[in-house]
Amino acid sequence: MIRKQVCLGFLILMLLGTHRVSGQGKLPPVPVQNPKNHILHGDRRLDPYFWMRQFEDEGVIAYMEAELKYTDAVMKDTEGKQKKLYREMLKRIQQSDISVPYLIGGYEYYEKYGKGKDHPLICRRKPGEPKTEKVIIDINKSAASSDGYSLMDYSISPGGKYLVTLEDKTGNMECVAYFTDINTGVTLPDKLPNVSSVAWADDRIIYYSVSNFKNRSYRVFRHTIGLKTDDMMVFSEEDEQFDLYVERSKSGMYIFINSGAEMASTNETWYIPVANLLAEPVCILKRELGHLYFVKHAGDKFFILTNKKCPNFRIASVPISDCSDFNAWDDLVAHSEDVFLEDFDVFNSFIAINQRENSHSGIRIVKIDNKAEYTLPFSETDYWVTILPNHDIDSKIIRYGYTSLLTPVTIFDYNTETKQQNVVKKQVVLGDYNPADYKLECVFVETPEGVKIPLSIVYKISEKKESGNPLLLRAYGAYGISEDPFFSSLRFSLIDRGFVFVIAHVRGGSEKGTIWHKEGSGLYKKNSINDFVDCAKYLIDKKYTAKGLIVGEGTGAGAMVVAAAVNSDPQIFRMAILNSPFLDVLTSLIDTAYTGTTLEFEEWGNPYSKGYYDYIKSYSPYDNLKAQYFPNMLVNTSLSESQVPYWEASKFVAKVREYKSDENIVLLNIDLSESNSSSTGRFNGLRDYAFDYAFILKVFGIDK
């Protein structure tokens, strides 16, 4: 962090409002430039807006307030449109709703929404006995008591006697575990601070992980309800690159302690038998660089999803007594270069696998005794399917969710013996939505080097024009996270007005397996950006759209892809929407003191190596801004954003305005609230979409 500059706030206030946006009659704020020298590998970078990181400075807050006032002024003429869009989106949502119940300890548990309520009630009842319904959590009541309230997680004890809730009452991601006697509704005196995960051993004993001041989950303790002695620490992770979380095996026989991280390529798992909770945790296999493995239990074996010597993963089984011997891990499902195994669930007689093949998700059933297998058939050309929890390890039935850009979320119970399935719930879309009015397509864009990039496309048939339509093109492409084609009724407020909606499955995700991720990370990160541009050009060439009619949209690392594409080919786009954007890539990666970890190096590369430094600098959006045309931009962020800090957005906006040679609108839309929970309600998010869509329609001059 740099020192506060003398009178910085005063200078900012004096300089606000000296740059005109033509045609708007409104003046965006112009921040003071106070260059900061960044020097590494003999290379010098000047950052004129580094001071914006000083969020405690009154001048920084004053500048952000001025940005918000400018955004409000520019969007003033869209207030009616925003309200119309909000009502339109709201009318498609069935407000009174209930989730599919799941069974634990002889009770069905489910979530129940009431009309006009932002949050659900968590309820339980005896199976088939609606009159026995009991509300065990009223999130609306809790949220009303605190502006920053979030229920981060909850868990029911195995016998259904106790409830533990992980609650953030400040909006600062600091969770406290509270315990409730479900039968009496009484909150117990037991209270555990800084809890990040929990796992019940039985109806009184619970394991939990806690976070330190860096928000790293680093220790595991055992707590007994009602016992006033200090909880015993059972595990500690000293390596700051790793986080802990605990879970109970589906069989109920083991507590697993997992040491890893969301972005790490290495992890390890320890186990404690529930039959002997005083036993020392046993490591299944010591961590090894590049080895990821995930463990489940059934019968007398562990079942392990592993990528050691098999990048797309295989599933092995091993007797518990031999689990630490990797050579004893016997293939149940072998590795395939064409099929990526994402996750699996285990039952006593079979396993169910989430997998991907040629970008499409699927489900495979494999018998444990003889390895006989089959995959479930799906008819649409593009869709997303995922296995949902079934807590009964003896069951022959799996529950899965299915959706596509045209098909609302549908939940099935599938009998693995009879191959019969029942729809247990289908998302209701109110109004006159008819899937037959739209067309769903999945096409592949061939890049100059011959790689085929999947595109998921949907549009309204009656609105399609031969000359091309306005088009929203979104992407993510990072951390091996796939941008799946799920249904959202909100998008139809654009699609029904003539927009084509497209997801570009650029490299960096896992749509085509591990190699797809590797080819869009590290020294191959530019592939993600080039893929996005190639997809945009393809859509123009095939008359889905035309040059200058594309809205590029992305969130976090996806916003980086969009912003970098805009830097390289700005004339393709009419506008860009960047949400919580990661834009100052090089500076952020160098600042490990801020991030508190070097795990990001695995995804982007280590800038302390000159080769990576030069490569990252060559595409980092903030470092590559120059005097040129820029499309219209809406950059959304929050002062309390915990993943990508607000200054990535504010610095970028200031620098774009400094360099732009056009009359297009560039807006910084910043939430100045102090908590991360300002939009946790299910309806608050609609206002965000209504705001974004109103800006899109304003830019395109669409009045309907």
C-alpha positions, 0 to 999 in steps of 0.5 A, a space after each residue: 500500500 502507498 502512503 496517503 498523499 497530502 490533501 489527496 481528497 481535496 485535489 480529487 474534489 477540485 478536479 471532479 467534472 472536467 471531461 464531457 461525454 458528448 450528447 449526454 450533457 453530463 460530466 464524468 469525474 476526472 481523477 487526479 493522476 498521482 503516478 506510482 512507479 512499479 519496477 520489476 525485472 528492470 521494467 518500469 510501469 507508471 500507474 497514475 491511479 494506484 492511489 484508488 486502493 486507499 479506500 479509507 481515504 476520504 478523497 477516494 470515497 468522494 471520488 467513488 461517490 462522484 462516479 456513482 452520481 455520474 452513473 445515476 445522472 446518465 441513467 436517469 432517463 432509463 429509470 422508467 425502463 428499469 422499472 418496466 424490466 424489473 416488473 417484466 422479469 418478476 412476472 416470469 418468476 413463480 414467487 411461491 415455491 417449494 424445493 424437492 425434499 431430501 431425506 435425512 434421519 427419517 425427515 424430509 427437508 426442503 426450502 419454501 418461498 413465500 410470495 414477495 419474500 427474498 429468502 426461503 423458509 427451511 422446513 421439515 416434515 415426516 414423509 407423506 405427512 404435510 401437517 407435520 411441517 415445522 419451520 426450522 429456519 426463517 431466513 427472512 426474519 434473520 436477514 431483517 435483523 441485520 443489513 449484512 446478514 447471510 446464511 452461509 450454510 446449515 447442517 442437520 445432525 444425523 438423527 435430526 435432533 440438532 441444527 447448526 447454522 453458519 451465519 454471517 451477521 456483518 457482511 464481512 464473511 465472518 461466520 459464526 456457528 449457532 446450534 438449535 434444538 430442532 424439536 424445541 426451537 431453542 437456540 443453545 448456548 454453544 457458539 463457535 466463531 470463525 467457522 468455515 465448514 462443519 461435519 457431524 459425527 453423531 447427534 452430539 459431536 461435530 467437527 469444524 474448521 476455523 479461519 484465521 485473520 487472513 480468512 484461511 481455513 487452517 485448523 479443525 476442532 471437535 465440539 460436543 454439544 453442551 460440553 463446556 470444556 475447550 474444544 480439542 484441536 484435531 488437525 492443523 494445516 501449516 502451509 498457507 497455500 492450503 485451506 481445510 474443510 471437513 465433511 462426513 462420508 455418505 456412509 456416516 462411517 468417516 469424517 474426512 479432513 480435506 486440505 486443498 484450495 479452490 485453485 490449487 492443483 494439489 491436495 490431500 485427504 485425512 480420515 477419522 473413523 466415527 467408531 473411534 473419534 479419539 483416533 489420530 487422523 490418517 492421511 490417505 495419500 500425501 500431497 504431491 505436486 499436480 495430484 488432485 484426488 477426492 475420496 468417498 466411502 462405501 462398504 469396505 473400500 474408499 472410492 477415489 477420483 484421481 488425476 495422477 498420471 491421467 489428466 482427465 481423471 479416473 476412478 479407483 477403488 481401494 481397501 481402506 487398509 491399503 489406501 496409502 499405497 497408490 499401487 493398490 488403487 484399482 481402476 473402476 473407471 479407467 482414464 480416457 483422453 476424450 472423456 473428462 470425469 468431473 465428479 461422482 457419487 457413491 452408493 453401495 452397489 454403483 457409482 454415478 459420474 458427472 462427466 464431459 465429452 466434447 463439451 457436453 455434460 453427461 451422467 454415467 452409471 457404473 456397477 461396483 461388482 462387475 464394472 458394467 456401465 451405461 450413460 443416460 441419453 439426452 435429446 437436446 443439442 446443448 444442455 447441462 446436467 448434474 447429479 444432485 445429492 441423495 443421502 441414502 447410500 442403499 438407494 438404487 435411485 439417483 436424482 439429477 438436474 437438467 437444463 438448457 438455454 431453452 429448458 427450465 431446470 427440471 429435476 428427475 429421480 432415475 432408477 438405475 435398475 429399471 432405467 425409469 425416471 420421474 420428473 419430481 419438479 420443473 421450474 415454472 416460468 410464468 407468462 407466455 413463454 413457449 420454447 417452440 418460439 425460440 431456436 437453440 443451437 450448438 456450433 463449433 468455431 474453428 480457430 486459425 490453428 484448427 481448435 474448435 470452440 463450442 458456442 451455445 446460441 439461443 434466439 427468438 425465431 420471429 426476431 431473427 434478421 438475415 442481416 444480423 441481430 444485436 447479440 450478447 456474447 459472454 465468456 469466462 474461461 479460467 480456473 477450469 470452471 465451465 460456463 454452462 448453458 443453464 436456463 434463465 428467464 431473465 435473459 428473455 427480456 433481451 432475447 424477446 427484443 431481438 437479441 441473440 444470446 451466446 456463450 463462448 466456451 473459450 479455453 481456460 474452462 473445463 468444457 473439453 477436459 483438463 487440456 481445455 483448461 491448460 490451453 487457456 492458462 499460464 503461458 497460453 492465456 491469450 488463447 482465451 482472449 483470441 478464442 473470444 475474438 474468433 467467436 465474435 468474428 464467426 458470429 458476424 460472418 455467419 450473420 447472427 450479428 454484424 460488426 458493431 452490434 455485439 455486447 461482450 459480457 464477462 464476470 471476474 476473470 471472464 471480464 478480463 477476457 472481454 476487456 482484453 478482446 476490446 483492447 485488441 479489436 474494439 470496433 467489433 463491439 458496440 459495448 462491454 459489460 464488465 462485472 467485478 472485473 479482474 483487469 489489472 492482472 500484472 499488478 495484482 499478481 505481484 502484490 502477494 501481500 494483498 492476496 495473501 497467497 501465491 495460488 493464483 500463480 498456478 492459473 496465471 503464472 508467476 510474474 517474478 519469473 521474467 518470462 511470465 512477467 512479459 507474457 502477462 504484461 502483453 495482455 493485461 487489460 489495464 497495462 494495454 490501454 492506449 489512445 483509440 476507439 472504445 465501445 460503450 462500457 458498463 463496469 459493475 463493482 462493489 466497495 466491499 467486493 471480496 474476490 476482485 477489489 473495486 479498484 480494478 474497475 475504478 482504475 480501468 474506467 479512469 484510464 479508458 476515459 483518459 485514452 478514448 477517442 470517441 463519444 461513447 459512454 463509460 460508466 462505473 457502477 459501484 455499490 458503496 455499501 459496507 457489506 457483501 450482502 447487499 444483493 443476497 435476496 432473490 429479487 435484489 438481483 433482478 434490479 441489477 439485471 434490469 439496470 444492465 439491460 436498460 443500459 444495453 437498450 439505451 445504447 442500442 436505441 431500443 425503446 420497446 
